[in-house]
Protein backbone atom coordinates (compact mmCIF):
# COMPACT_ATOMS: atom_id res chain seq x y z
CA UNK A 1 0.00 0.00 0.00
CA UNK A 2 1.14 3.52 -0.74
CA UNK A 3 -1.12 6.39 0.23
CA UNK A 4 -0.51 10.10 -0.14
CA UNK A 5 -1.02 11.77 3.25
CA UNK A 6 -0.13 15.40 2.61
CA UNK A 7 2.19 17.78 0.78
CA UNK A 8 5.09 19.71 2.29
CA UNK A 9 6.85 22.93 1.34
CA UNK A 10 9.81 22.40 3.69
CA UNK A 11 13.31 21.25 2.82
CA UNK A 12 13.36 18.54 5.51
CA UNK A 13 9.79 17.28 5.91
CA UNK A 14 11.05 14.06 7.52
CA UNK A 15 14.12 15.51 9.20
CA UNK A 16 17.28 13.42 9.05
CA UNK A 17 17.66 9.63 8.69
CA UNK A 18 16.04 7.56 11.47
CA UNK A 19 14.00 10.46 12.77
CA UNK A 20 11.48 7.81 13.88
CA UNK A 21 8.51 9.72 12.61
CA UNK A 22 6.24 6.82 11.64
CA UNK A 23 5.03 5.24 14.88
CA UNK A 24 2.49 2.61 15.87
CA UNK A 25 0.38 2.19 19.02
CA UNK A 26 1.82 -0.98 20.63
CA UNK A 27 -1.11 -2.31 22.65
CA UNK A 28 -4.67 -1.77 23.84
CA UNK A 29 -7.93 -1.20 21.99
CA UNK A 30 -6.18 0.86 19.32
CA UNK A 31 -3.15 -1.39 18.86
CA UNK A 32 -1.71 -0.94 15.38
CA UNK A 33 -2.96 2.61 14.87
CA UNK A 34 -0.19 4.41 12.99
CA UNK A 35 0.88 8.01 13.55
CA UNK A 36 2.87 9.92 10.95
CA UNK A 37 4.67 13.11 12.00
CA UNK A 38 5.50 15.47 9.13
CA UNK A 39 6.85 18.99 8.86
CA UNK A 40 4.34 20.37 6.37
CA UNK A 41 5.37 24.04 6.14
CA UNK A 42 7.80 26.51 7.69
CA UNK A 43 7.61 26.02 11.44
CA UNK A 44 4.76 23.50 11.31
CA UNK A 45 4.80 19.89 12.50
CA UNK A 46 1.57 17.95 12.11
CA UNK A 47 0.35 14.48 13.05
CA UNK A 48 -1.83 12.24 10.89
CA UNK A 49 -3.12 8.84 11.97
CA UNK A 50 -4.71 5.78 10.38
CA UNK A 51 -5.67 2.18 11.07
CA UNK A 52 -4.83 -0.87 9.00
CA UNK A 53 -4.79 -1.11 6.00
CA UNK A 54 -3.72 2.58 6.29
CA UNK A 55 -5.60 3.74 3.20
CA UNK A 56 -7.53 6.50 4.98
CA UNK A 57 -5.68 9.05 7.11
CA UNK A 58 -7.09 11.54 9.60
CA UNK A 59 -7.26 15.30 9.33
CA UNK A 60 -4.03 16.86 10.62
CA UNK A 61 -3.39 17.60 14.28
CA UNK A 62 -1.05 20.59 14.63
CA UNK A 63 1.80 19.74 16.98
CA UNK A 64 4.03 22.78 16.60
CA UNK A 65 4.20 26.06 14.68
CA UNK A 66 7.68 27.09 15.85
CA UNK A 67 9.98 24.28 14.71
CA UNK A 68 13.12 24.83 12.66
CA UNK A 69 13.05 23.28 9.20
CA UNK A 70 15.43 20.49 10.13
CA UNK A 71 15.68 17.31 12.14
CA UNK A 72 13.09 16.50 14.78
CA UNK A 73 12.45 13.19 16.48
CA UNK A 74 9.79 11.28 18.38
CA UNK A 75 9.19 8.12 20.37
CA UNK A 76 6.05 6.31 21.48
CA UNK A 77 5.62 4.67 24.90
CA UNK A 78 3.72 1.53 25.88
CA UNK A 79 0.53 3.52 26.41
CA UNK A 80 0.62 5.14 22.96
CA UNK A 81 1.76 8.54 24.23
CA UNK A 82 4.19 10.26 21.86
CA UNK A 83 7.10 12.45 22.94
CA UNK A 84 8.34 14.78 20.22
CA UNK A 85 11.55 16.81 20.42
CA UNK A 86 12.52 19.65 18.08
CA UNK A 87 14.55 22.85 17.91
CA UNK A 88 12.61 26.05 18.49
CA UNK A 89 12.99 28.69 15.75
CA UNK A 90 13.34 31.85 17.82
CA UNK A 91 15.83 30.58 20.40
CA UNK A 92 17.34 27.46 18.77
CA UNK A 93 16.81 25.74 22.13
CA UNK A 94 15.77 22.12 22.41
CA UNK A 95 12.09 21.70 23.36
CA UNK A 96 9.60 18.87 23.73
CA UNK A 97 5.89 18.20 23.78
CA UNK A 98 3.95 15.20 25.04
CA UNK A 99 1.10 13.98 22.86
CA UNK A 100 -1.19 12.19 25.30
CA UNK A 101 -3.11 9.25 23.82
CA UNK A 102 -6.68 8.66 24.95
CA UNK A 103 -9.79 7.25 23.30
CA UNK A 104 -7.91 6.73 20.06
CA UNK A 105 -6.47 10.17 19.48
CA UNK A 106 -3.66 12.42 20.64
CA UNK A 107 -3.89 15.66 22.64
CA UNK A 108 -0.97 18.07 22.38
CA UNK A 109 0.54 19.13 25.70
CA UNK A 110 2.42 22.28 26.64
CA UNK A 111 5.90 22.96 25.35
CA UNK A 112 8.72 22.14 27.75
CA UNK A 113 12.29 23.41 27.33
CA UNK A 114 14.88 20.65 27.63
CA UNK A 115 17.97 22.86 27.48
CA UNK A 116 18.33 26.64 27.09
CA UNK A 117 22.08 27.18 27.35
CA UNK A 118 23.12 26.87 23.69
CA UNK A 119 21.66 26.30 20.24
CA UNK A 120 20.85 22.58 20.06
CA UNK A 121 20.00 20.44 17.06
CA UNK A 122 19.43 16.97 15.55
CA UNK A 123 17.70 15.20 18.48
CA UNK A 124 17.16 11.44 18.71
CA UNK A 125 14.62 10.20 21.27
CA UNK A 126 14.17 6.80 22.89
CA UNK A 127 12.34 5.48 25.97
CA UNK A 128 13.48 2.89 28.52
CA UNK A 129 11.16 0.03 29.43
CA UNK A 130 10.68 1.66 32.82
CA UNK A 131 9.56 4.93 31.24
CA UNK A 132 12.66 7.12 31.45
CA UNK A 133 12.90 9.27 28.31
CA UNK A 134 16.26 10.05 26.74
CA UNK A 135 17.23 12.56 24.11
CA UNK A 136 20.63 12.70 22.44
CA UNK A 137 21.44 15.92 20.59
CA UNK A 138 24.11 18.17 19.12
CA UNK A 139 25.05 21.25 21.17
CA UNK A 140 26.64 24.17 19.34
CA UNK A 141 29.14 26.42 21.08
CA UNK A 142 30.47 28.99 18.62
CA UNK A 143 31.72 27.04 15.64
CA UNK A 144 32.23 23.82 17.64
CA UNK A 145 29.70 20.98 18.06
CA UNK A 146 29.34 18.51 20.94
CA UNK A 147 27.18 15.45 21.57
CA UNK A 148 25.09 15.40 24.76
CA UNK A 149 22.39 13.17 26.23
CA UNK A 150 19.75 14.14 28.75
CA UNK A 151 16.89 12.27 30.44
CA UNK A 152 13.51 12.80 32.07
CA UNK A 153 12.00 10.65 34.82
CA UNK A 154 8.62 12.39 34.97
CA UNK A 155 7.15 11.85 31.49
CA UNK A 156 8.96 14.80 29.95
CA UNK A 157 7.87 17.45 32.45
CA UNK A 158 11.43 18.15 33.66
CA UNK A 159 14.84 17.15 32.31
CA UNK A 160 18.04 16.48 34.25
CA UNK A 161 18.84 19.10 36.86
CA UNK A 162 16.82 21.75 35.02
CA UNK A 163 16.77 23.69 31.77
CA UNK A 164 20.29 25.10 32.33
CA UNK A 165 21.68 21.53 32.61
CA UNK A 166 23.07 20.33 29.27
CA UNK A 167 23.08 16.70 30.44
CA UNK A 168 25.76 14.04 29.92
CA UNK A 169 28.74 15.08 27.82
CA UNK A 170 29.55 12.28 25.36
CA UNK A 171 32.00 13.79 22.90
CA UNK A 172 34.78 16.31 22.65
CA UNK A 173 34.31 19.28 20.32
CA UNK A 174 34.09 18.79 16.56
CA UNK A 175 33.67 21.06 13.56
CA UNK A 176 30.52 19.05 12.78
CA UNK A 177 28.68 16.31 14.67
CA UNK A 178 25.53 14.21 14.19
CA UNK A 179 24.48 11.44 16.58
CA UNK A 180 22.07 8.51 16.68
CA UNK A 181 20.89 7.11 20.01
CA UNK A 182 19.18 3.86 20.95
CA UNK A 183 18.41 1.93 24.14
CA UNK A 184 19.35 -1.75 24.34
CA UNK A 185 18.35 -4.38 26.93
CA UNK A 186 21.06 -3.26 29.35
CA UNK A 187 22.84 -0.27 27.84
CA UNK A 188 22.45 3.10 26.17
CA UNK A 189 24.24 3.36 22.83
CA UNK A 190 25.36 6.41 20.84
CA UNK A 191 27.06 6.48 17.45
CA UNK A 192 28.11 9.83 16.06
CA UNK A 193 30.15 11.39 13.28
CA UNK A 194 32.79 13.97 14.11
CA UNK A 195 34.63 16.49 11.93
CA UNK A 196 33.23 14.59 8.90
CA UNK A 197 36.31 12.37 9.17
CA UNK A 198 35.45 9.81 11.86
CA UNK A 199 32.64 7.69 13.24
CA UNK A 200 32.56 7.18 17.03
CA UNK A 201 30.76 4.93 19.52
CA UNK A 202 30.04 5.24 23.23
CA UNK A 203 27.80 3.36 25.66
CA UNK A 204 26.56 3.54 29.25
CA UNK A 205 24.72 1.02 31.46
CA UNK A 206 21.02 1.74 31.87
CA UNK A 207 21.40 1.35 35.63
CA UNK A 208 23.87 4.23 35.73
CA UNK A 209 27.55 4.98 35.47
CA UNK A 210 29.77 6.80 33.02
CA UNK A 211 29.81 6.87 29.26
CA UNK A 212 32.70 4.88 27.86
CA UNK A 213 35.66 6.54 26.19
CA UNK A 214 34.66 7.03 22.52
CA UNK A 215 35.64 4.09 20.32
CA UNK A 216 36.60 4.85 16.73
CA UNK A 217 34.37 2.79 14.43
CA UNK A 218 35.65 4.21 11.16
CA UNK A 219 38.02 6.92 10.02
CA UNK A 220 39.34 8.58 6.87
CA UNK A 221 36.23 9.31 4.95
CA UNK A 222 33.28 11.60 4.56
CA UNK A 223 30.93 11.02 7.49
CA UNK A 224 27.84 13.14 8.09
CA UNK A 225 24.22 12.63 9.13
CA UNK A 226 23.70 9.62 6.85
CA UNK A 227 23.81 6.94 9.53
CA UNK A 228 21.48 4.89 11.72
CA UNK A 229 21.61 2.40 14.58
CA UNK A 230 19.26 -0.23 16.00
CA UNK A 231 19.31 -3.00 18.61
CA UNK A 232 17.97 -6.53 18.09
CA UNK A 233 15.82 -8.37 20.63
CA UNK A 234 18.95 -10.25 21.74
CA UNK A 235 21.04 -7.12 22.16
CA UNK A 236 22.99 -6.94 18.90
CA UNK A 237 23.74 -3.36 17.91
CA UNK A 238 23.78 -2.68 14.18
CA UNK A 239 25.21 0.45 12.60
CA UNK A 240 24.69 1.46 8.97
CA UNK A 241 26.44 4.48 7.50
CA UNK A 242 27.42 6.07 4.22
CA UNK A 243 31.05 6.79 3.41
CA UNK A 244 30.91 6.91 -0.39
CA UNK A 245 29.88 3.27 0.08
CA UNK A 246 27.02 1.99 2.25
CA UNK A 247 28.63 0.10 5.13
CA UNK A 248 27.52 -1.96 8.14
CA UNK A 249 29.12 -2.92 11.45
CA UNK A 250 27.73 -4.95 14.34
CA UNK A 251 28.45 -5.03 18.08
CA UNK A 252 27.64 -8.08 20.22
CA UNK A 253 28.10 -6.28 23.54
CA UNK A 254 31.79 -7.11 23.78
CA UNK A 255 33.34 -6.96 20.32
CA UNK A 256 32.82 -5.17 17.01
CA UNK A 257 32.66 -7.15 13.80
CA UNK A 258 34.40 -6.04 10.63
CA UNK A 259 32.75 -3.53 8.34
CA UNK A 260 30.64 -5.03 5.56
CA UNK A 261 30.01 -3.25 2.27
CA UNK A 262 26.28 -3.29 1.53
CA UNK A 263 26.32 -1.17 -1.60
CA UNK A 264 29.45 0.10 -3.32
CA UNK A 265 27.49 3.00 -4.79
CA UNK A 266 26.51 4.37 -1.40
CA UNK A 267 23.09 5.28 -0.07
CA UNK A 268 21.07 8.13 1.43
CA UNK A 269 18.66 7.99 4.37
CA UNK A 270 19.95 4.58 5.51
CA UNK A 271 17.80 2.96 8.19
CA UNK A 272 18.07 -0.35 10.00
CA UNK A 273 15.42 -2.58 11.53
CA UNK A 274 15.98 -5.93 13.21
CA UNK A 275 13.55 -8.82 12.80
CA UNK A 276 14.74 -11.10 15.60
CA UNK A 277 18.50 -10.99 14.88
CA UNK A 278 18.17 -10.35 11.15
CA UNK A 279 19.11 -6.79 10.14
CA UNK A 280 17.15 -5.21 7.28
CA UNK A 281 18.61 -2.06 5.74
CA UNK A 282 16.54 0.39 3.67
CA UNK A 283 17.97 3.41 1.87
CA UNK A 284 17.73 5.68 -1.15
CA UNK A 285 20.12 5.43 -4.05
CA UNK A 286 20.49 7.91 -6.87
CA UNK A 287 19.82 6.32 -10.25
CA UNK A 288 20.14 9.51 -12.30
CA UNK A 289 19.68 13.23 -11.80
CA UNK A 290 16.50 13.74 -9.78
CA UNK A 291 15.77 9.99 -9.62
CA UNK A 292 16.18 7.99 -6.41
CA UNK A 293 15.30 4.32 -5.94
CA UNK A 294 14.28 3.05 -2.51
CA UNK A 295 16.32 -0.11 -1.92
CA UNK A 296 16.70 -2.81 0.72
CA UNK A 297 19.16 -5.50 1.69
CA UNK A 298 18.91 -8.04 4.50
CA UNK A 299 20.94 -10.80 6.15
CA UNK A 300 18.24 -13.45 6.27
CA UNK A 301 20.43 -16.03 4.51
CA UNK A 302 23.51 -15.42 6.67
CA UNK A 303 25.08 -12.79 4.45
CA UNK A 304 23.59 -9.59 3.10
CA UNK A 305 21.48 -9.97 -0.03
CA UNK A 306 22.15 -8.13 -3.26
CA UNK A 307 20.43 -4.74 -2.93
CA UNK A 308 17.05 -4.67 -4.65
CA UNK A 309 14.33 -2.11 -5.24
CA UNK A 310 12.07 -1.84 -2.20
CA UNK A 311 9.16 -1.25 -4.56
CA UNK A 312 9.36 -2.74 -8.05
CA UNK A 313 6.70 -0.25 -9.21
CA UNK A 314 9.19 2.60 -8.82
CA UNK A 315 12.08 1.35 -10.94
CA UNK A 316 13.16 1.19 -14.56
CA UNK A 317 10.43 0.28 -17.05
CA UNK A 318 10.05 -3.50 -17.48
CA UNK A 319 9.14 -3.09 -21.16
CA UNK A 320 9.31 0.05 -23.29
CA UNK A 321 7.93 -0.38 -26.81
CA UNK A 322 7.33 2.03 -29.69
CA UNK A 323 4.84 1.43 -32.49
CA UNK A 324 5.11 3.16 -35.88
CA UNK A 325 1.74 3.47 -37.61
CA UNK A 326 3.23 3.85 -41.11
CA UNK A 327 5.44 0.76 -41.14
CA UNK A 328 3.11 -1.01 -38.64
CA UNK A 329 6.15 -2.26 -36.69
CA UNK A 330 7.03 -2.46 -33.02
CA UNK A 331 10.47 -1.61 -31.64
CA UNK A 332 11.58 -2.79 -28.17
CA UNK A 333 13.70 -0.02 -26.58
CA UNK A 334 13.63 -1.22 -22.96
CA UNK A 335 17.40 -1.12 -22.58
CA UNK A 336 17.69 2.29 -24.22
CA UNK A 337 14.93 3.76 -22.03
CA UNK A 338 16.80 2.73 -18.89
CA UNK A 339 20.23 3.94 -20.02
CA UNK A 340 21.66 7.43 -19.61
CA UNK A 341 22.76 7.60 -23.24
CA UNK A 342 21.43 10.73 -24.88
CA UNK A 343 19.05 10.63 -27.85
CA UNK A 344 18.87 6.82 -28.16
CA UNK A 345 15.14 6.29 -27.57
CA UNK A 346 13.46 6.42 -30.98
CA UNK A 347 11.76 4.11 -33.47
CA UNK A 348 14.26 3.10 -36.18
CA UNK A 349 11.68 3.75 -38.92
CA UNK A 350 11.02 7.36 -37.87
CA UNK A 351 14.05 8.38 -35.78
CA UNK A 352 11.49 9.71 -33.30
CA UNK A 353 9.83 8.72 -30.06
CA UNK A 354 6.52 9.41 -31.80
CA UNK A 355 5.75 11.23 -35.03
CA UNK A 356 2.44 10.89 -36.86
CA UNK A 357 -1.18 10.20 -36.01
CA UNK A 358 -1.53 6.61 -34.77
CA UNK A 359 2.03 6.22 -33.48
CA UNK A 360 2.06 4.69 -29.99
CA UNK A 361 4.34 4.56 -26.95
CA UNK A 362 3.85 1.60 -24.59
CA UNK A 363 5.21 1.53 -21.04
CA UNK A 364 4.71 -1.76 -19.23
CA UNK A 365 5.41 -3.02 -15.70
CA UNK A 366 4.80 -6.28 -13.82
CA UNK A 367 2.69 -4.32 -11.31
CA UNK A 368 0.50 -1.24 -11.60
CA UNK A 369 2.54 1.98 -11.43
CA UNK A 370 1.77 5.66 -10.89
CA UNK A 371 4.74 7.78 -11.98
CA UNK A 372 6.85 8.37 -15.09
CA UNK A 373 10.00 10.41 -15.62
CA UNK A 374 10.64 11.58 -19.18
CA UNK A 375 14.05 12.94 -20.14
CA UNK A 376 14.10 13.90 -23.81
CA UNK A 377 16.98 15.09 -25.95
CA UNK A 378 14.51 16.83 -28.25
CA UNK A 379 11.14 18.11 -27.06
CA UNK A 380 8.20 17.63 -29.39
CA UNK A 381 6.49 20.60 -31.05
CA UNK A 382 2.96 20.76 -32.41
CA UNK A 383 1.83 17.26 -31.55
CA UNK A 384 -0.64 15.94 -28.98
CA UNK A 385 -0.96 12.52 -27.35
CA UNK A 386 -3.67 10.78 -25.36
CA UNK A 387 -3.17 8.43 -22.41
CA UNK A 388 -4.96 5.14 -21.78
CA UNK A 389 -4.75 1.85 -19.91
CA UNK A 390 -6.23 -1.57 -20.68
CA UNK A 391 -9.40 -2.28 -18.70
CA UNK A 392 -9.71 -5.89 -19.85
CA UNK A 393 -11.78 -5.04 -22.93
CA UNK A 394 -10.64 -1.70 -24.40
CA UNK A 395 -7.98 0.95 -24.01
CA UNK A 396 -9.56 3.36 -21.52
CA UNK A 397 -8.57 7.02 -21.75
CA UNK A 398 -7.46 9.01 -18.71
CA UNK A 399 -5.74 12.28 -17.94
CA UNK A 400 -2.67 12.08 -15.68
CA UNK A 401 -3.05 13.82 -12.32
CA UNK A 402 -0.25 16.24 -13.20
CA UNK A 403 -1.79 17.03 -16.59
CA UNK A 404 -1.60 15.75 -20.14
CA UNK A 405 2.09 15.77 -21.11
CA UNK A 406 2.45 16.03 -24.90
CA UNK A 407 6.15 15.09 -25.01
CA UNK A 408 6.85 18.80 -25.33
CA UNK A 409 9.47 19.28 -22.56
CA UNK A 410 12.93 17.82 -22.14
CA UNK A 411 12.41 16.93 -18.47
CA UNK A 412 9.01 15.97 -17.11
CA UNK A 413 7.94 14.33 -13.83
CA UNK A 414 4.57 12.86 -14.76
CA UNK A 415 2.19 11.81 -11.98
CA UNK A 416 -0.29 9.38 -13.48
CA UNK A 417 -2.28 8.81 -10.29
CA UNK A 418 -2.04 10.47 -6.88
CA UNK A 419 -0.92 7.29 -5.09
CA UNK A 420 -1.15 3.53 -5.43
CA UNK A 421 -4.49 3.52 -3.62
CA UNK A 422 -6.05 5.73 -6.30
CA UNK A 423 -4.93 3.69 -9.35
CA UNK A 424 -7.88 2.35 -11.37
CA UNK A 425 -9.25 -0.94 -10.07
CA UNK A 426 -10.18 -2.06 -13.59
CA UNK A 427 -6.62 -1.77 -14.94
CA UNK A 428 -5.78 -5.22 -16.31
CA UNK A 429 -2.87 -7.12 -17.77
CA UNK A 430 -2.60 -7.12 -21.54
CA UNK A 431 -0.29 -8.55 -24.17
CA UNK A 432 1.63 -6.03 -26.27
CA UNK A 433 4.22 -7.32 -28.72
CA UNK A 434 4.29 -10.63 -26.81
CA UNK A 435 4.73 -9.17 -23.29
CA UNK A 436 1.89 -9.51 -20.78
CA UNK A 437 2.12 -6.52 -18.42
CA UNK A 438 0.22 -3.56 -17.00
CA UNK A 439 0.54 -1.00 -19.79
CA UNK A 440 0.13 2.73 -20.13
CA UNK A 441 -0.26 3.73 -23.77
CA UNK A 442 0.46 7.12 -25.30
CA UNK A 443 -1.13 7.57 -28.74
CA UNK A 444 -0.46 10.43 -31.14
CA UNK A 445 -3.63 12.37 -32.00
CA UNK A 446 -1.98 15.33 -33.76
CA UNK A 447 1.23 14.89 -35.75
CA UNK A 448 4.41 16.57 -34.52
CA UNK A 449 6.10 19.31 -36.54
CA UNK A 450 9.24 18.64 -34.50
CA UNK A 451 9.43 15.03 -33.42
CA UNK A 452 10.43 14.22 -29.81
CA UNK A 453 13.47 12.02 -29.19
CA UNK A 454 14.04 10.31 -25.86
CA UNK A 455 17.13 9.85 -23.73
CA UNK A 456 15.78 8.16 -20.59
CA UNK A 457 12.29 7.16 -19.46
CA UNK A 458 11.68 5.44 -16.12
CA UNK A 459 9.12 5.01 -13.34
CA UNK A 460 11.60 6.31 -10.76
CA UNK A 461 10.48 9.33 -8.75
CA UNK A 462 12.49 12.12 -7.17
CA UNK A 463 12.42 10.80 -3.60
CA UNK A 464 14.06 13.14 -1.11
CA UNK A 465 13.55 11.31 2.16
CA UNK A 466 12.53 7.96 3.61
CA UNK A 467 11.21 7.13 7.07
CA UNK A 468 10.66 3.51 8.11
CA UNK A 469 8.48 2.52 11.05
CA UNK A 470 10.59 1.61 14.08
N, C-alpha and C positions, 0 to 999 in steps of 0.2 A: 504494500500500500504506500502511495505517496500522495499527500494531501497538502495543498497550499493553505497556510494558516494566515499569513499577513505579508505585507510588503514593508521594507525598511529603507530609510534614506541615510542611514549612518554608515560609516566606514567599517565598523566592527560590530555588526548586529549580534554576533555570537561570541564576542570577545576573542580570547586567545584559545589555543588548543586545550582540551580537557577542562573547559569552563564549567562542565557539569550542569548544563542548563536544560536538559531534558530529563525529568525526574518522574518517578512513579510511586504512588501510595503503596506502602509495603503490606498492609494488613487492614483488617476491619471490613465494614460493609462496603467501602469504596475501594477495596484493594484492586490495584491495576489501573486506577485513574491516573492518566499522564498529565503532567504540567510542563509546558514549554515556556521558558523565560527568554524574551527577545528584546533587544534594544531597537525600537521601531523608528525613533526620530531623535534629534538632538536632545539629550538630557533624559529621554523617556525610556523606562523599562516597563514592559507589560507582561502579564501572565495570561496564557490561554490554556484551557484544559479540555480533555476528551476521554471517553471510555472506549474500550475495544469495540470495534476494529479501528478506532481512531480516524473515522472518516468525517466526523462532524465535531468541530471545535467551538468552544464557547466564545461569547463576546469577551473582549479584553478587560482585564483587571489592571488598572494602573498601579504600579508598584513604586515608581520613583519618577520625578521630573527634573532631577538635579544631578544626574549621573554623567560622568565624563564618557566620551565616546571611545571606550577602550575596554579592557578586560574587566569583567565582573564575574562573580562565582556564587554558587548556591549549594546547599545540601539539604536533604530531607531526613527527618528523624522517624522513629518507629511509629509515631502517632500521625504522620503525614504533615506535620508542621515543617515549613520551609524557612531556612535562614539564608538571606541573601546579603552579600557584602559587595560594596562598590566604592569607588572614589568620588567624592563630592566635587562638583564643578568649582564652586566659589572658593573653597579652602584647599582643595586637593588632599583633604584628610580622609582617612578610612572610616566608613560608616556601615551600619548594618540595620536591617529590618527583619522582624519575625512575621511570617505569614501564617497565622494560626488557622488550622484546619478543623472545621466543624460542619456537620451536616452536609458534607460533600463539596464545600467550597472554602476558599481562603479569604481571610480578613487581614488587611495590611495594618501592622502595628506602627508605633512611633519610631522615628529614626533615632538610633543610638550611635554616638561617636565611639569608635574603638580606640583610635589614637589621634591626638591633635598636635603632636610635636613637630612633624615634618610632612612634606608631601609623601603620600604612600600609594603604591600602585600594585596591579597584577595579583589580586588575592586568590588564594585557593582555600576552600573551606572543606572540613570534614568533621564528623561527629563520632565520639567514642560510644561504645555500647552502653556505657553508664550515663551518657547524656552530655558529657563535657564537649563543648564546641571549640574547635581550633581554627584559626586562620593563619596562613603563612603568606607573607607579602614582601614587597620590595620597598624599602625606605630610602628616600633620596635626601642626601645632605650635600648641598652644593652641586658639584658635578660627579659625586661619588654615590654608588648604590650599594645597599646592604640588604641581606635577607634576615627577616625576623619572624618569629611565631608568637602568637598570643592566644590565650584561652579564656573561656567564660564558663563558670560553674552554675550560673543561674539563668539558663535559657536565653543568653544573649543580652541580659539587662545591664550587666557590668562586665568589664574585661580587665583581667590582671589586677594591678594595684590602682587602676584608675585610668582616665583618658590621657594623662601625661606619661604613662608607663608604655614604653615601646614594646615590651615583652622580652622573649628570649632572643639573644643575639646568636645567629647561626653562622654568619660568614664575616669575613673581613671585607673591606671596601673594594669595589670593582668599578670600572668605567661603564659597565652595563651588567644587569643581573635579572634573571627571570627564574622563578622557582615553581616546582610542583610538590604538593604535600599530600600524603595519604597515611591513614592509620591502619596498622596491621593488628594481628591478634595480641601481640605483646609490646609492640614498639610503634613510635612515630617515625616516619621516614620523610626526608626532604632530598630532592635532587634539584640542583640549580646550575645554570650556566653563569660564568663569570668572565668579564673582559672579552667575551666572544671568542675566547681561545681555549677554554677549559670547561669540563663538566664535573661537578662535585657532588658528593653524597655525605649526608650526616643522619644520625638516628639518635633516639632517646627512648628509654623505657617508658611505657605508659604510666607505670606506678611512680615515676619521678626520677630525678637524677639529672645529669648533665648531657648536653649534646656532644656526640663524639667529635674528635678532630676531623675536619673535612677530608674525605678520601677522594683522590683524583680518579674519576671513572674514565675520562678521555681527555686528551690534550692535542694541541696542534690542529686546529681546524677552524670552523666557522660556526660557533654555537650561539643560538639565540633562543627565542621563545618556542621554537618548534620541537617540543619534547613532551612526554607524558609518562606517568608511572601508575602502577596498579598492584594490588596484593591479591594473591589467590586465597582460596579458603584454607589452604594448608600453610600459608605464610610465605610463599614465594613472592619476591618483589621483582616485577618486570619493569624495565626502563626502555622506552623507544625514543629515538632522537634522530634529527637530521643533521648531517655533517657532509653535505654534498652527496652522500649516500644515506639511505635509511637504515639505521643500525639498531641492534637490540642487545641488552645485557640483562643478566638475571642474578639475583642474590638469594641464597638459601638460608640466610640468617647468620651464616658464618663466613662464607666465601662467595666471591664474585666469579661467574663464569666468563669465558672469553666473549668478545663482541661478535655478533653474527650479522652479516650483511643481508638485509631483507630485500632491498631494491637498490641496485647500483645507480639508478637514476634519481634517487632521493624522493622525498615526499613532504607535503605540507599538511598541517593539521593532523599529525599522527596521534592516534589514540589507542589505548590498549584496554582490553577487557579479558578477564579470566573466566573460563567455564571449567569449573573444578580446577585442575592445574594446567589447562590448555590455554595458552595466550592467543588471542585473536587481535590482530593489528589492522586498523582501518586508517586510510589517509587519502589525500588528494595528490594526483600527479599530473603535471602539465603535459598535455599531448601536443598542443600547438598554441600559438598566441590566442589567449582568451578562451582556451578549451582545457578543462580539467576533469579527469576521470576519477571518480571515487573507487578506490581499490581496497582489497583485503588480502591478508595472508594469515595463515594459522599453523599451529604445530600439532595438529591432531594426529598426524602419522609418525610423530617422533622428530621430524625436522620440518622447518617452515616450508609451506607450499609455495609454488610459483605464484607471484602476485597475479590476481585476476580482478576484472571489473566487479565492483560490488553490485552493480545493477547493469545487466546486459542490455537494457533498453536505452542506456545512455553511453553509447560506445560508437565505434565505427559502424557504418552501414553494412549489414550482412550481405545484401545484394543491391547493386546500383546498376540499372539498365536503362539505356536510351533506345527509343524507337523512332525511326525515320519514316514518315508517311509516304514519301516519294518512292524510295527503294523498297519499302515494306520490310525492313530488316531491323533486327535487334542487335545491340552491341553491349556486351557486359564490361563495365568499367569500374567494377568493385575495387580493384587494387588501386586504380588511378584516383578514385574518389577519396581513398584513405590516405594517400601519399601527400607529401608537401610539395611535390613537383608542380611548378607553375604551368598553367595553360595546357594540361594534359587530359582534361575531362571534356571530350567532345565525340560526337558520332563520326566515324571515319568517312561516311558518305557526304556529310555536310560541313565538317570541321567546326561544328557548333554544338552547344549543349541542347539547344532547341532552335528551330528556324521557322518553319512554315506551319500553316494550319494543319492540325492533326498529329504533329510531332508530340511525343510523350516522354516524360521522365518518370521512371519508377524507382521508388526507394522502399526496400523491403527489409523487415527484421523478423526474427523468430518470435518476438513478443511485441505487443502493442507499444508504441512509442509516442512521445508528445512534443519533441523538440528537434529542430534541424538547424545546422550552421552551414551557411553557404559562403564560400570564399571564391570569388570569380576573378579571373584575370581580365576579362572584358565584360562589362555590364551591358545587358540588353537594352535596346532602344526601340520604342514603337510597338512592341509586342505585348500581348496579355496572355496569361495562363489561368486555368481553373484548377481547383484542387478537389480530389475525391478519394474515397476509400471503398473497398468492396464489402457490401452488406450481406453477401451470400447469394445475391441474385443479380444486382446491378452495381455499377460504379455510382456511389452516392456523393453528390457535391457537398462541400462545406467550405466555410471561410475560416482560415486560421485565426486564433484569438488575437494575434498581434497584427492582423491585417493581411490582405492578399498581396503577397510578394510576387512581382512580375519579372523576376530575374534581372532587375534594373538597378542593382547596387552591387558593389564589389565585396561587401562584407555585410551579411545579414544574419541576425539571430532570430529565427522564426519559431514562435510559440504556436504549435498546432492546437493544443488544448491546455487549459489552465494547469491541470495536474493529472495524475494517472487515474484518479477517481472520476474525473469528468470526461474521459475518453468514451466514445460511443460504444454502447453495449452490443450493437449489432455489427460491429466491425468483425469481419471473418477472414480466415485464411483463403488464399487464392493462388492459383498457379499462373505465373508469368514467365515465359521463356523457360519453362521446365522447373522453376523454383517455387515451392509452396511456402508462402510467407504472409505476414501482415503487410500490405502494401499501401503507400500513399502515392497517388498518381497526379502528376502535373501534365495538363494537356494544353497545347497552344490553341488559342481561340482567334488571335490576331497575329499575323506574321510580323516578325522582327525586321526592322530596317537595318539595325546593327545586331548581329547575332551574339548572344552571350556565350562565353567560354569559361569552363570551370577549372579551378585549381584544387580545391578540397571541399568535400561535402560530407558532413558527419552528423551524428545525433548526440554529440558531446556538448554539454552546456558550459557556461562560464561560471562554474562554482567558485565561490570565494571563501567559503567556510563550511565546516562539518562538525556536528556535535552528536555524539553517540550516547545513548542512555547508559548511565552508570549504575 
